[in-house]
Amino acid sequence: MDQIGLKVFQASYVPASPEGNLVGTVSDLRDQVGPVFLDCAVLDLTGPRSALTTVEGIGPIQGVSTAVPNPGEMVKKRGARTLLTDGFFVRARRSLGTSPSYDQYDITGGVPFVTVFAGPGDSGSVILNGNNEVIALLHAAPFIDLPDGLSSHGCAMPIHNVQESLQIDIAT
């Protein structure tokens, strides 16, 4: 199915009109398993929003870090469903075992199996390090281990893989 041109809506936004929660249309995307895992898209903003260089409740984005975080490093994100959450970087891994580089970051909430980190609707949230630098793009809550369909874990793609594949920069 060709998804270029597909309209994207913000699920948690209460619309004022039928198109009131329109975010934009897909202009480019990558949905692939090899050689690295990618599940990401670029939108042309066509709705009542503009590109922001700040994350509500966190502050201005301070650029990008392409360094693999250290295990235990604190991270944070703001998702459409779970809003502002923080957690810890667990590990970098190769999803296929044969990928040429790390293509997945595992993240856990502050207290694994207790603290919410992500949920359905949070995909596409940027993951920030302690310096408010983007390190990854959330694409999944790998398993539901909390009430209400939420997870204390997140799975994200390193931001440099997303940038390289889509030929984009992060607005700051």
Secondary structure, DSSP 8 states (H G I E B T S, - for coil): ---TT-EEE-TTS--SSTTTTEEEEEEEEEEE-SSS-EEEEEEEE-SS----SEETTTEE---B--S---TT-EEEEEETTTEEEEEEEEEEE-SSS--SS--EEEEEESSTTTS--B-TT-TT-EEE-TTS-EEEEEEE--S--BGGGBBSEEEEEEHHHHHHHHT-----
